[in-house]
Amino acid sequence: MLRTFIAAADSESYTAAALMVHRTQSAVSMQMKRLEEAVGKPLFLRNGRSMTLTPEGQTLLHYARRILSLHDEAIAAVSRPEISGRVRMGAPYDFSDRMLPEVLSRFTAVYPQVQVDVLCDPSPQLAAAVDRKELDLAVVINSEVPQRGVTIHHEPVVWITSNKHLTHEQEPLPIAVYDNQCIYRQWAIKSLDGQNRNYRIAFTSPSTSALLAAVKGGLAIAPVGRNTLSRGVRILGPADGFPELPSAVVTLIKAPSPSSKAVDFLSDHIVVRFNELAISDNVELLN
C-alpha cells in the first residue's frame, strides 16, 4: 500500500500510479481510500484531473520512503546479490560532511564488494569529468532543472551568521563564499548588489567546513545550502534585512557509456537516500 501511495504522490495521478505498480486504477483508488481511512485524514487534494498532497500527505510520504527504504535494504542485506566492481563517483563539497557519508556508509554495508572512489570538486568540473568518462556518476548542483540527469533534490540556499556575533550588522558586510564558478556565490552577490549593499569578500574557500568555521568565528556571513547547517549558526531572513535566495537543483548524472550493475545499484541508492534525508533534521538540530 505504501508503494502505491508513493507512486501516486510522485506521479500526481492514480492512472500513472497504476501503471507504475502494475495494478488497475480502481485498485489504486481503493488502496488510497483505505489508507486515508487508516490515518483518519485526507492525503490528497484533488482538482479535476490533477492532485497534490495535503500537509498530512507530505508527512506520510517522508515516512513511507524511509519505511520502504529500510525494507528494501533489509531484503538486500539478507539476499545480498553478488555485486562487485569499482564506481568512480563525484560530489560537490556541500554534501561531503553529512549527506555523502550517510549515503556511502549504508551502501557499502549492503554491497561490501563494491569499491567506491569519491572525488569532491565544484559541479562544473564534476560534470566535465563525467563527460570525459573519468567519473561513472556525479551529484551536481544546478541553478535550474538541466536537460540531462535525474533531479534528486531541491536545496534551499540561505544566508547564515554566527549565533555569538553580530557580523551581519557590520559595514561593509563581510561575506564568505565559494569560488567564482559557484552559483551560491553568484546568487549572493546578485542579491547584495540588488540591495545596493556595501560588502566585501572576506573569506573564499571551496570547502563548506571552512565557510562554516569562518561564520562561527564571526569573520563573515555566508550563503550555504540549508542541508549543511550545524550548531553555532543561524539563518538570516527578511526580518534581518536579507531577502530569500533561490533553491539549487541537485541532479544525478551518469557517464554516457553503458554502466555496470555496481554503478546502477549505487545510482538507485543515491536517489532513495536523497529523498530520505530531510532538511527538517537540520532544523531540529538548530532548535
LOZABA-879124 format. One line per field, with one value per atom (N, C-alpha, C): residue number from 1; x, y, z. Coordinates in nm, 3 decimals. Layout:
// LOZABA-879124
nr = NUM/...
u = X/...
v = Y/...
w = Z/...
***
This chain:
// LOZABA-879124
nr = 1/1/1/2/2/2/3/3/3/4/4/4/5/5/5/6/6/6/7/7/7/8/8/8/9/9/9/10/10/10/11/11/11/12/12/12/13/13/13/14/14/14/15/15/15/16/16/16/17/17/17/18/18/18/19/19/19/20/20/20/21/21/21/22/22/22/23/23/23/24/24/24/25/25/25/26/26/26/27/27/27/28/28/28/29/29/29/30/30/30/31/31/31/32/32/32/33/33/33/34/34/34/35/35/35/36/36/36/37/37/37/38/38/38/39/39/39/40/40/40/41/41/41/42/42/42/43/43/43/44/44/44/45/45/45/46/46/46/47/47/47/48/48/48/49/49/49/50/50/50/51/51/51/52/52/52/53/53/53/54/54/54/55/55/55/56/56/56/57/57/57/58/58/58/59/59/59/60/60/60/61/61/61/62/62/62/63/63/63/64/64/64/65/65/65/66/66/66/67/67/67/68/68/68/69/69/69/70/70/70/71/71/71/72/72/72/73/73/73/74/74/74/75/75/75/76/76/76/77/77/77/78/78/78/79/79/79/80/80/80/81/81/81/82/82/82/83/83/83/84/84/84/85/85/85/86/86/86/87/87/87/88/88/88/89/89/89/90/90/90/91/91/91/92/92/92/93/93/93/94/94/94/95/95/95/96/96/96/97/97/97/98/98/98/99/99/99/100/100/100/101/101/101/102/102/102/103/103/103/104/104/104/105/105/105/106/106/106/107/107/107/108/108/108/109/109/109/110/110/110/111/111/111/112/112/112/113/113/113/114/114/114/115/115/115/116/116/116/117/117/117/118/118/118/119/119/119/120/120/120/121/121/121/122/122/122/123/123/123/124/124/124/125/125/125/126/126/126/127/127/127/128/128/128/129/129/129/130/130/130/131/131/131/132/132/132/133/133/133/134/134/134/135/135/135/136/136/136/137/137/137/138/138/138/139/139/139/140/140/140/141/141/141/142/142/142/143/143/143/144/144/144/145/145/145/146/146/146/147/147/147/148/148/148/149/149/149/150/150/150/151/151/151/152/152/152/153/153/153/154/154/154/155/155/155/156/156/156/157/157/157/158/158/158/159/159/159/160/160/160/161/161/161/162/162/162/163/163/163/164/164/164/165/165/165/166/166/166/167/167/167/168/168/168/169/169/169/170/170/170/171/171/171/172/172/172/173/173/173/174/174/174/175/175/175/176/176/176/177/177/177/178/178/178/179/179/179/180/180/180/181/181/181/182/182/182/183/183/183/184/184/184/185/185/185/186/186/186/187/187/187/188/188/188/189/189/189/190/190/190/191/191/191/192/192/192/193/193/193/194/194/194/195/195/195/196/196/196/197/197/197/198/198/198/199/199/199/200/200/200/201/201/201/202/202/202/203/203/203/204/204/204/205/205/205/206/206/206/207/207/207/208/208/208/209/209/209/210/210/210/211/211/211/212/212/212/213/213/213/214/214/214/215/215/215/216/216/216/217/217/217/218/218/218/219/219/219/220/220/220/221/221/221/222/222/222/223/223/223/224/224/224/225/225/225/226/226/226/227/227/227/228/228/228/229/229/229/230/230/230/231/231/231/232/232/232/233/233/233/234/234/234/235/235/235/236/236/236/237/237/237/238/238/238/239/239/239/240/240/240/241/241/241/242/242/242/243/243/243/244/244/244/245/245/245/246/246/246/247/247/247/248/248/248/249/249/249/250/250/250/251/251/251/252/252/252/253/253/253/254/254/254/255/255/255/256/256/256/257/257/257/258/258/258/259/259/259/260/260/260/261/261/261/262/262/262/263/263/263/264/264/264/265/265/265/266/266/266/267/267/267/268/268/268/269/269/269/270/270/270/271/271/271/272/272/272/273/273/273/274/274/274/275/275/275/276/276/276/277/277/277/278/278/278/279/279/279/280/280/280/281/281/281/282/282/282/283/283/283/284/284/284/285/285/285/286/286/286/287/287/287
u = 0.081/0.000/0.086/0.197/0.284/0.353/0.387/0.448/0.348/0.225/0.121/0.104/0.107/0.095/0.209/0.332/0.448/0.436/0.392/0.375/0.270/0.161/0.056/0.105/0.183/0.236/0.335/0.422/0.524/0.464/0.366/0.308/0.190/0.135/0.018/-0.099/-0.107/-0.214/-0.234/-0.359/-0.389/-0.364/-0.392/-0.371/-0.224/-0.139/0.005/0.057/0.005/0.049/0.012/-0.104/-0.147/-0.050/-0.002/0.095/0.227/0.266/0.393/0.391/0.278/0.272/0.200/0.167/0.105/-0.029/-0.112/-0.247/-0.346/-0.473/-0.574/-0.594/-0.649/-0.673/-0.770/-0.871/-0.970/-0.906/-0.810/-0.741/-0.657/-0.590/-0.510/-0.601/-0.713/-0.808/-0.860/-0.889/-0.939/-0.832/-0.708/-0.600/-0.579/-0.585/-0.566/-0.682/-0.802/-0.917/-0.899/-0.852/-0.828/-0.717/-0.614/-0.504/-0.551/-0.632/-0.687/-0.777/-0.853/-0.937/-0.851/-0.737/-0.649/-0.586/-0.544/-0.479/-0.583/-0.705/-0.810/-0.808/-0.729/-0.720/-0.699/-0.743/-0.720/-0.571/-0.525/-0.385/-0.363/-0.469/-0.457/-0.563/-0.524/-0.617/-0.641/-0.765/-0.796/-0.859/-0.808/-0.861/-0.873/-0.991/-1.008/-0.925/-0.838/-0.754/-0.623/-0.590/-0.464/-0.489/-0.384/-0.396/-0.260/-0.265/-0.143/-0.160/-0.048/-0.052/-0.097/-0.174/-0.205/-0.083/-0.079/0.032/0.049/-0.062/-0.054/0.003/-0.033/0.022/0.171/0.219/0.362/0.436/0.380/0.443/0.447/0.336/0.331/0.428/0.441/0.532/0.674/0.717/0.852/0.874/0.777/0.792/0.778/0.692/0.675/0.804/0.873/1.001/1.101/1.106/1.200/1.168/1.039/0.999/1.034/1.000/1.027/1.176/1.249/1.393/1.458/1.416/1.470/1.428/1.305/1.258/1.344/1.366/1.445/1.591/1.642/1.779/1.793/1.693/1.697/1.693/1.605/1.599/1.730/1.790/1.917/2.028/2.025/2.130/2.122/1.999/1.983/2.015/1.957/1.981/2.117/2.161/2.292/2.338/2.290/2.336/2.487/2.549/2.695/2.734/2.729/2.767/2.907/2.992/3.128/3.171/3.285/3.336/3.379/3.406/3.453/3.363/3.327/3.247/3.321/3.339/3.403/3.293/3.283/3.172/3.223/3.148/3.181/3.069/3.108/3.008/3.066/2.982/3.030/3.061/3.137/3.177/3.057/2.947/2.830/2.785/2.800/2.747/2.853/2.976/3.086/3.086/3.023/3.029/2.919/2.799/2.688/2.622/2.572/2.492/2.574/2.693/2.774/2.815/2.863/2.896/2.777/2.659/2.541/2.504/2.511/2.476/2.572/2.701/2.802/2.815/2.801/2.816/2.708/2.587/2.478/2.490/2.540/2.558/2.666/2.779/2.890/2.856/2.764/2.723/2.646/2.570/2.492/2.573/2.662/2.742/2.891/2.944/3.083/3.187/3.148/3.243/3.256/3.178/3.186/3.282/3.382/3.478/3.428/3.407/3.360/3.472/3.516/3.617/3.545/3.569/3.495/3.587/3.542/3.610/3.517/3.563/3.487/3.544/3.458/3.500/3.377/3.397/3.281/3.202/3.074/2.985/3.027/3.072/3.112/3.226/3.324/3.434/3.387/3.292/3.240/3.164/3.082/3.006/3.100/3.207/3.305/3.376/3.405/3.471/3.382/3.252/3.157/3.155/3.155/3.155/3.281/3.393/3.520/3.532/3.430/3.426/3.534/3.576/3.668/3.592/3.462/3.372/3.256/3.206/3.091/2.961/2.957/2.838/2.878/2.791/2.820/2.691/2.693/2.587/2.632/2.552/2.590/2.479/2.518/2.425/2.404/2.278/2.243/2.153/2.150/2.061/1.919/1.902/1.769/1.773/1.656/1.649/1.721/1.826/1.902/1.834/1.887/1.830/1.883/1.981/2.038/2.027/2.032/2.033/1.895/1.896/1.775/1.778/1.674/1.666/1.633/1.720/1.703/1.676/1.689/1.672/1.665/1.595/1.598/1.652/1.766/1.837/1.818/1.743/1.731/1.867/1.899/2.024/1.988/2.061/2.027/2.152/2.129/2.235/2.246/2.368/2.385/2.485/2.467/2.558/2.585/2.679/2.714/2.608/2.585/2.496/2.553/2.687/2.755/2.803/2.791/2.844/2.737/2.761/2.671/2.737/2.798/2.870/2.781/2.655/2.563/2.527/2.567/2.539/2.660/2.771/2.892/2.880/2.957/2.960/3.107/3.157/3.087/3.063/2.967/2.928/3.032/3.095/3.193/3.122/3.153/3.090/3.196/3.160/3.244/3.176/3.249/3.188/3.276/3.215/3.288/3.361/3.417/3.492/3.399/3.458/3.382/3.276/3.295/3.201/3.078/3.078/2.968/2.845/2.730/2.607/2.562/2.599/2.564/2.630/2.756/2.828/2.762/2.728/2.666/2.533/2.452/2.322/2.341/2.438/2.461/2.502/2.597/2.644/2.534/2.457/2.346/2.244/2.218/2.122/2.171/2.300/2.356/2.363/2.400/2.403/2.263/2.163/2.026/1.977/2.040/2.005/2.097/2.191/2.292/2.367/2.395/2.458/2.610/2.673/2.819/2.874/2.952/3.005/3.148/3.214/3.348/3.360/3.433/3.458/3.574/3.540/3.639/3.701/3.636/3.683/3.638/3.728/3.696/3.754/3.673/3.721/3.627/3.680/3.592/3.528/3.569/3.525/3.408/3.302/3.188/3.228/3.310/3.355/3.430/3.511/3.587/3.494/3.392/3.295/3.221/3.181/3.111/3.200/3.328/3.423/3.438/3.443/3.455/3.332/3.216/3.091/3.087/3.115/3.109/3.209/3.322/3.423/3.392/3.282/3.244/3.320/3.387/3.464/3.375/3.265/3.180/3.046/2.952/2.830/2.849/2.764/2.785/2.655/2.650/2.537/2.573/2.492/2.519/2.390/2.402/2.286/2.232/2.100/2.041/2.073/2.097/2.126/2.263/2.346/2.481/2.489/2.377/2.380/2.428/2.488/2.535/2.514/2.543/2.529/2.621/2.577/2.660/2.628/2.531/2.492/2.341/2.294/2.151/2.125/2.004/1.966/1.927/1.971/1.932/1.819/1.711/1.596/1.555/1.438/1.389/1.382/1.351/1.343/1.480/1.587/1.722/1.772/1.688/1.728/1.792/1.770/1.831/1.721/1.696/1.594/1.629/1.527/1.549/1.627/1.715/1.792/1.720/1.753/1.687/1.725/1.658/1.692/1.771/1.870/1.951/1.888/1.906/1.857/1.972/1.954/2.057/2.022/2.118/2.095/2.198/2.154/2.245/2.267/2.393/2.425/2.517/2.508/2.590/2.665/2.778/2.858/2.776/2.799/2.718/2.736/2.850/2.874/2.786/2.761/2.682/2.743/2.658/2.707/2.702/2.781/2.783/2.670/2.649/2.548/2.584/2.713/2.756/2.719/2.739/2.703/2.552/2.477/2.331/2.277/2.334/2.288/2.319/2.438/2.473/2.385/2.356/2.269/2.131/2.073/1.942/1.947/2.056/2.073/2.079/2.151/2.164/2.029/1.951/1.819/1.731/1.731/1.648/1.697/1.828/1.882/1.857/1.868/1.845/1.697/1.608/1.467/1.443/1.524/1.505/1.564/1.673/1.742/1.670/1.586/1.501/1.575/1.548/1.607/1.558/1.440/1.386/1.477/1.563/1.657/1.750/1.791/1.880/1.807/1.680/1.603/1.591/1.568/1.558/1.692/1.801/1.934/1.962/1.911/1.940/1.851/1.740/1.648/1.692
v = -0.120/0.000/0.127/0.124/0.241/0.266/0.157/0.174/0.240/0.202/0.262/0.409/0.440/0.578/0.664/0.612/0.686/0.707/0.605/0.616/0.722/0.725/0.824/0.965/0.976/1.107/1.159/1.072/1.114/1.148/1.071/1.091/1.189/1.215/1.303/1.255/1.122/1.065/0.919/0.879/0.739/0.654/0.711/0.637/0.604/0.704/0.681/0.590/0.605/0.520/0.374/0.352/0.216/0.148/0.223/0.167/0.136/0.220/0.202/0.080/0.052/-0.060/-0.182/-0.174/-0.287/-0.328/-0.229/-0.253/-0.173/-0.200/-0.121/0.012/0.109/0.239/0.227/0.143/0.126/0.066/-0.025/-0.087/0.017/0.105/0.212/0.306/0.344/0.434/0.373/0.243/0.175/0.170/0.144/0.139/0.275/0.381/0.515/0.553/0.508/0.534/0.463/0.338/0.262/0.326/0.377/0.441/0.568/0.647/0.770/0.737/0.629/0.587/0.543/0.480/0.430/0.546/0.652/0.765/0.866/0.857/0.945/1.085/1.107/1.239/1.225/1.324/1.317/1.333/1.262/1.266/1.343/1.354/1.423/1.532/1.639/1.743/1.726/1.708/1.682/1.804/1.836/1.948/1.904/1.852/1.798/1.672/1.671/1.555/1.558/1.673/1.685/1.667/1.631/1.617/1.644/1.697/1.726/1.673/1.661/1.609/1.716/1.675/1.762/1.767/1.857/1.856/1.720/1.655/1.521/1.421/1.439/1.352/1.369/1.494/1.520/1.451/1.458/1.394/1.243/1.185/1.041/0.999/1.079/1.046/1.033/1.125/1.119/0.987/0.948/0.824/0.701/0.709/0.596/0.565/0.670/0.648/0.583/0.629/0.573/0.427/0.396/0.259/0.164/0.201/0.114/0.104/0.213/0.209/0.110/0.112/0.018/-0.125/-0.140/-0.272/-0.327/-0.245/-0.290/-0.316/-0.232/-0.250/-0.381/-0.412/-0.537/-0.658/-0.654/-0.765/-0.780/-0.667/-0.672/-0.725/-0.689/-0.733/-0.883/-0.938/-1.082/-1.160/-1.114/-1.186/-1.153/-1.028/-0.976/-1.028/-0.970/-1.011/-0.991/-1.079/-1.074/-0.965/-0.843/-0.727/-0.683/-0.670/-0.624/-0.529/-0.466/-0.375/-0.244/-0.148/-0.017/0.091/0.189/0.301/0.429/0.512/0.643/0.748/0.805/0.897/1.036/1.137/1.275/1.342/1.435/1.509/1.645/1.748/1.880/1.880/1.980/1.989/2.002/2.057/2.080/1.953/1.839/1.715/1.624/1.672/1.586/1.563/1.654/1.641/1.553/1.566/1.493/1.392/1.440/1.353/1.242/1.277/1.177/1.062/1.087/0.975/0.884/0.944/0.863/0.776/0.835/0.761/0.644/0.672/0.570/0.463/0.501/0.403/0.296/0.336/0.239/0.156/0.216/0.139/0.032/0.071/-0.025/-0.135/-0.106/-0.210/-0.321/-0.284/-0.383/-0.446/-0.366/-0.415/-0.397/-0.478/-0.459/-0.488/-0.557/-0.590/-0.481/-0.374/-0.263/-0.158/-0.124/-0.019/0.114/0.210/0.342/0.444/0.504/0.611/0.745/0.838/0.964/1.082/1.170/1.295/1.410/1.499/1.620/1.738/1.805/1.916/2.004/2.125/2.205/2.134/2.161/2.091/2.100/2.217/2.221/2.124/2.114/2.020/1.875/1.848/1.711/1.673/1.764/1.736/1.711/1.789/1.771/1.637/1.596/1.468/1.351/1.365/1.262/1.253/1.368/1.370/1.305/1.323/1.263/1.117/1.066/0.927/0.902/1.009/0.995/0.962/0.991/0.954/0.874/0.778/0.700/0.773/0.848/0.925/1.039/1.138/1.253/1.319/1.369/1.454/1.598/1.674/1.811/1.907/2.034/2.139/2.232/2.264/2.349/2.463/2.569/2.681/2.655/2.560/2.524/2.379/2.322/2.182/2.163/2.081/2.063/1.965/1.954/1.864/1.722/1.702/1.569/1.530/1.399/1.350/1.342/1.303/1.287/1.384/1.465/1.558/1.480/1.491/1.412/1.497/1.629/1.712/1.859/1.939/2.084/2.141/2.206/2.253/2.403/2.446/2.589/2.648/2.762/2.832/2.946/2.956/3.054/3.130/3.252/3.329/3.281/3.265/3.228/3.322/3.337/3.417/3.343/3.391/3.329/3.357/3.260/3.280/3.375/3.389/3.464/3.601/3.633/3.759/3.835/3.963/4.047/4.082/3.980/4.001/4.059/4.019/4.064/4.212/4.276/4.418/4.506/4.443/4.520/4.594/4.699/4.781/4.812/4.771/4.690/4.548/4.482/4.349/4.246/4.172/4.070/3.941/3.886/3.761/3.656/3.532/3.416/3.339/3.308/3.248/3.139/3.059/2.958/3.025/2.946/3.001/3.067/3.126/3.207/3.128/2.996/2.917/2.877/2.897/2.851/2.939/2.877/2.953/3.017/2.957/3.019/3.157/3.164/3.292/3.392/3.345/3.435/3.488/3.401/3.444/3.543/3.516/3.603/3.743/3.751/3.881/3.956/3.884/3.947/4.003/3.930/3.975/4.101/4.103/4.220/4.341/4.316/4.426/4.483/4.395/4.440/4.529/4.514/4.598/4.721/4.733/4.839/4.834/4.710/4.689/4.695/4.760/4.769/4.642/4.564/4.438/4.417/4.324/4.284/4.132/4.070/3.927/3.905/3.860/3.846/3.707/3.609/3.470/3.393/3.321/3.239/3.100/2.997/2.859/2.767/2.657/2.557/2.465/2.477/2.386/2.443/2.364/2.405/2.414/2.321/2.323/2.451/2.497/2.621/2.742/2.744/2.855/2.857/2.739/2.733/2.780/2.744/2.787/2.939/2.998/3.143/3.213/3.154/3.213/3.200/3.081/3.059/3.149/3.178/3.263/3.411/3.446/3.586/3.662/3.589/3.657/3.706/3.636/3.671/3.600/3.641/3.564/3.489/3.391/3.311/3.258/3.237/3.168/3.019/2.933/2.789/2.713/2.588/2.502/2.474/2.479/2.463/2.329/2.228/2.095/2.085/2.188/2.183/2.254/2.304/2.380/2.295/2.362/2.295/2.387/2.340/2.421/2.542/2.650/2.769/2.874/2.844/2.940/2.955/3.063/3.081/3.141/3.120/3.168/3.316/3.391/3.531/3.539/3.605/3.616/3.759/3.779/3.915/4.004/3.945/4.025/4.084/4.020/4.069/4.159/4.177/4.257/4.178/4.046/3.962/3.888/3.924/3.855/3.708/3.627/3.485/3.461/3.362/3.323/3.207/3.180/3.070/2.933/2.831/2.693/2.633/2.552/2.486/2.352/2.313/2.185/2.085/1.979/1.875/1.761/1.727/1.630/1.518/1.398/1.284/1.259/1.267/1.242/1.121/1.052/0.932/0.946/0.878/0.878/0.818/0.864/0.818/0.671/0.611/0.472/0.379/0.256/0.160/0.141/0.141/0.133/-0.011/-0.036/-0.167/-0.178/-0.299/-0.319/-0.240/-0.234/-0.160/-0.013/0.046/0.186/0.204/0.113/0.123/0.111/0.018/-0.001/0.122/0.180/0.300/0.418/0.429/0.537/0.529/0.409/0.391/0.423/0.382/0.406/0.555/0.629/0.774/0.843/0.804/0.865/0.844/0.722/0.692/0.769/0.772/0.838/0.989/1.051/1.195/1.226/1.137/1.155/1.141/1.060/1.023/1.125/1.190/1.282/1.416/1.437/1.557/1.674/1.792/1.914/1.940/1.888/1.910/1.858/1.759/1.708/1.819/1.905/2.014/2.122/2.144/2.243/2.200/2.069/2.018/2.032/2.013/2.023/2.162/2.263/2.400/2.452/2.387/2.434/2.389
w = 0.000/0.000/0.000/0.076/0.081/-0.053/-0.123/-0.257/-0.351/-0.341/-0.425/-0.390/-0.261/-0.217/-0.270/-0.263/-0.313/-0.463/-0.535/-0.679/-0.713/-0.638/-0.662/-0.630/-0.521/-0.482/-0.585/-0.634/-0.729/-0.866/-0.908/-1.042/-1.041/-0.921/-0.907/-0.991/-1.001/-1.084/-1.047/-1.022/-0.996/-1.120/-1.237/-1.362/-1.381/-1.365/-1.379/-1.271/-1.148/-1.038/-1.065/-1.124/-1.155/-1.251/-1.349/-1.442/-1.371/-1.276/-1.206/-1.115/-1.052/-0.956/-1.015/-1.143/-1.216/-1.154/-1.127/-1.078/-1.162/-1.142/-1.212/-1.139/-1.210/-1.149/-1.033/-1.048/-0.941/-0.817/-0.837/-0.724/-0.650/-0.726/-0.665/-0.587/-0.647/-0.580/-0.451/-0.453/-0.334/-0.226/-0.265/-0.167/-0.101/-0.178/-0.123/-0.030/-0.064/0.023/0.155/0.151/0.274/0.356/0.289/0.361/0.430/0.361/0.421/0.539/0.529/0.641/0.759/0.730/0.837/0.914/0.843/0.910/0.961/0.911/0.959/0.902/0.797/0.737/0.586/0.508/0.363/0.332/0.233/0.194/0.065/-0.017/-0.146/-0.159/-0.225/-0.265/-0.415/-0.454/-0.594/-0.659/-0.778/-0.855/-0.999/-1.033/-1.167/-1.183/-1.285/-1.310/-1.232/-1.177/-1.102/-0.953/-0.881/-0.737/-0.673/-0.553/-0.477/-0.336/-0.266/-0.131/-0.032/0.067/0.180/0.272/0.369/0.466/0.533/0.565/0.625/0.525/0.398/0.295/0.279/0.288/0.280/0.393/0.513/0.628/0.610/0.566/0.546/0.436/0.330/0.221/0.271/0.358/0.414/0.487/0.573/0.649/0.559/0.459/0.368/0.294/0.249/0.180/0.274/0.399/0.495/0.524/0.543/0.575/0.461/0.338/0.225/0.196/0.220/0.200/0.296/0.423/0.521/0.487/0.439/0.398/0.286/0.182/0.068/0.108/0.199/0.245/0.322/0.404/0.481/0.389/0.288/0.192/0.118/0.077/0.005/0.093/0.222/0.314/0.336/0.337/0.358/0.231/0.120/-0.007/-0.064/-0.040/-0.080/-0.216/-0.323/-0.456/-0.469/-0.541/-0.556/-0.654/-0.607/-0.688/-0.647/-0.743/-0.715/-0.827/-0.805/-0.906/-0.846/-0.931/-0.888/-0.947/-0.864/-0.908/-0.877/-0.979/-0.960/-0.951/-0.834/-0.806/-0.774/-0.815/-0.783/-0.706/-0.617/-0.540/-0.503/-0.496/-0.454/-0.305/-0.262/-0.122/-0.028/-0.078/0.006/0.078/0.011/0.065/0.126/0.135/0.181/0.331/0.408/0.554/0.612/0.559/0.620/0.528/0.415/0.330/0.265/0.216/0.147/0.238/0.360/0.449/0.477/0.498/0.525/0.405/0.287/0.166/0.144/0.153/0.120/0.228/0.354/0.460/0.452/0.423/0.413/0.286/0.178/0.055/0.072/0.128/0.145/0.245/0.337/0.432/0.362/0.258/0.184/0.072/0.009/-0.103/-0.073/0.017/0.060/-0.048/-0.155/-0.260/-0.366/-0.351/-0.445/-0.390/-0.468/-0.430/-0.485/-0.396/-0.438/-0.417/-0.526/-0.521/-0.540/-0.449/-0.448/-0.478/-0.565/-0.594/-0.557/-0.470/-0.436/-0.514/-0.586/-0.672/-0.698/-0.750/-0.792/-0.901/-0.907/-1.000/-1.147/-1.198/-1.339/-1.372/-1.282/-1.303/-1.299/-1.210/-1.200/-1.326/-1.376/-1.499/-1.616/-1.623/-1.730/-1.716/-1.594/-1.571/-1.610/-1.588/-1.630/-1.783/-1.849/-1.996/-2.052/-1.982/-2.027/-1.984/-1.917/-1.866/-1.761/-1.694/-1.582/-1.454/-1.453/-1.345/-1.403/-1.325/-1.369/-1.342/-1.233/-1.198/-1.107/-1.097/-1.011/-0.966/-0.845/-0.793/-0.818/-0.892/-0.927/-0.889/-0.873/-0.835/-0.954/-0.984/-1.097/-1.050/-1.130/-1.098/-1.146/-1.237/-1.287/-1.330/-1.357/-1.396/-1.530/-1.533/-1.657/-1.751/-1.872/-1.971/-1.956/-1.870/-1.851/-1.703/-1.680/-1.544/-1.479/-1.352/-1.274/-1.157/-1.143/-1.031/-0.904/-0.804/-0.682/-0.558/-0.571/-0.452/-0.493/-0.413/-0.428/-0.297/-0.306/-0.187/-0.168/-0.065/-0.038/0.000/-0.055/-0.021/0.074/0.184/0.288/0.331/0.380/0.445/0.590/0.639/0.780/0.847/0.977/1.058/1.188/1.265/1.393/1.498/1.585/1.698/1.802/1.802/1.908/1.864/1.736/1.686/1.607/1.587/1.508/1.374/1.313/1.188/1.080/1.078/0.973/0.984/1.093/1.110/1.077/1.039/1.011/0.877/0.865/0.743/0.708/0.592/0.491/0.540/0.480/0.522/0.477/0.569/0.528/0.489/0.374/0.330/0.302/0.327/0.296/0.184/0.077/-0.041/-0.100/-0.184/-0.260/-0.377/-0.468/-0.580/-0.681/-0.785/-0.882/-0.957/-0.974/-1.052/-0.974/-0.843/-0.759/-0.777/-0.799/-0.817/-0.686/-0.572/-0.443/-0.434/-0.474/-0.472/-0.567/-0.687/-0.785/-0.735/-0.675/-0.622/-0.508/-0.421/-0.304/-0.348/-0.440/-0.487/-0.562/-0.642/-0.713/-0.615/-0.507/-0.407/-0.337/-0.300/-0.232/-0.325/-0.451/-0.548/-0.570/-0.566/-0.585/-0.472/-0.356/-0.241/-0.231/-0.327/-0.319/-0.185/-0.144/-0.013/-0.026/0.069/0.072/0.138/0.064/0.118/0.071/0.134/0.092/0.105/0.014/0.021/0.118/0.237/0.344/0.349/0.287/0.300/0.178/0.115/-0.001/0.018/-0.006/0.007/-0.070/-0.124/-0.187/-0.083/0.043/0.148/0.228/0.240/0.322/0.468/0.514/0.653/0.684/0.588/0.608/0.615/0.529/0.533/0.666/0.713/0.841/0.955/0.950/1.053/1.053/0.933/0.922/0.980/0.954/1.007/1.159/1.209/1.354/1.428/1.364/1.426/1.416/1.349/1.338/1.231/1.141/1.036/0.923/0.899/0.784/0.796/0.713/0.692/0.560/0.531/0.411/0.354/0.221/0.159/0.146/0.207/0.203/0.181/0.142/0.132/0.272/0.285/0.417/0.479/0.397/0.448/0.513/0.500/0.557/0.692/0.744/0.868/0.985/1.083/1.204/1.322/1.440/1.560/1.553/1.614/1.621/1.517/1.428/1.326/1.325/1.266/1.246/1.109/1.060/0.929/0.936/0.837/0.822/0.719/0.757/0.667/0.643/0.582/0.554/0.678/0.793/0.916/0.953/0.906/0.931/0.817/0.715/0.600/0.488/0.488/0.384/0.308/0.182/0.102/0.084/0.062/0.041/-0.088/-0.085/-0.203/-0.273/-0.399/-0.472/-0.415/-0.463/-0.430/-0.546/-0.511/-0.613/-0.651/-0.774/-0.823/-0.817/-0.740/-0.726/-0.821/-0.906/-1.012/-1.007/-1.040/-1.054/-1.202/-1.246/-1.387/-1.398/-1.511/-1.533/-1.665/-1.673/-1.795/-1.909/-2.032/-2.145/-2.181/-2.145/-2.181/-2.098/-2.146/-2.068/-1.929/-1.827/-1.690/-1.638/-1.535/-1.472/-1.370/-1.319/-1.217/-1.091/-1.061/-0.942/-0.954/-1.072/-1.095/-1.084/-1.144/-1.141/-0.998/-0.920/-0.783/-0.698/-0.716/-0.639/-0.681/-0.810/-0.858/-0.793/-0.792/-0.730/-0.581/-0.517/-0.373/-0.344/-0.425/-0.404/-0.417/-0.518/-0.538/-0.414/-0.363/-0.246/-0.125/-0.103/0.015/0.014/-0.101/-0.107/-0.082/-0.123/-0.090/0.059/0.122/0.262/0.359/0.318/0.407/0.409/0.506/0.510/0.571/0.517/0.571/0.713/0.746/0.880/0.988/0.956/1.054/1.101/1.009/1.046/1.124/1.092/1.166/1.312/1.333/1.469/1.540/1.468/1.527/1.577/1.505/1.542/1.654/1.678/1.781/1.920
***
